[in-house]
Amino acid sequence: MEQRLDWASAVLMRLSAALGDYAEAQEDIRALEAYYGSDEWKQDFSDDEAGLLPQDLKRGVLSEDGIWNLIEDCRDLNKRLAKLMQ
């Protein structure tokens, strides 16, 4: 039982820290969700295709899947959390 207590306590501490980070990331997630598919995103994508962006610039937000996958992962996680709370 002592091992169970130690393990459960460690898990709860990590989860609490992770949930704090997740809560802080919500503003960024909402901003990315609004950006994806917007006119601004389309212009940035077009500029990239035309070679107007610096070559060393990271382009994860311009991928077709990067933001979409993040949004879907968030939705799946929120469903898991809701199910755990039932």
C-alpha positions, -999 to +999 in steps of 0.1 A: +000+000+000+029+023+007+041+018-029+007+026-042+005+058-021+040+069-033+032+061-070-003+077-069+011+108-052+038+112-078+013+108-106-010+134-091+018+159-088+028+154-125-008+156-136-014+188-116+017+204-132+006+192-166-029+205-162-015+239-151+006+240-183-025+229-203-046+257-188-019+282-196-017+269-232-055+275-239-051+310-251-024+299-276-046+270-287-076+293-293-053+317-312-040+289-334-075+276-340-086+310-351-055+314-373-059+281-391-078+285-423-081+323-418-073+349-445-040+356-426-031+319-427-040+317-464-018+347-471+011+333-451+007+300-469+007+317-503+037+338-494+056+306-484+046+289-516+059+320-535+092+318-517+087+352-499+094+339-464+129+334-450+143+299-457+152+294-420+117+303-408+099+274-390+067+265-410+048+241-387+018+264-386+017+264-424+015+227-427-019+213-436-018+190-405+001+207-377-026+229-362-054+205-372-037+177-353-032+199-323-068+209-322-080+173-326-056+162-299-070+188-276-106+177-283-096+141-276-079+150-244-109+171-233-132+141-239-109+119-219-109+144-190-147+147-191-150+109-191-127+107-161-148+132-142-181+112-146 
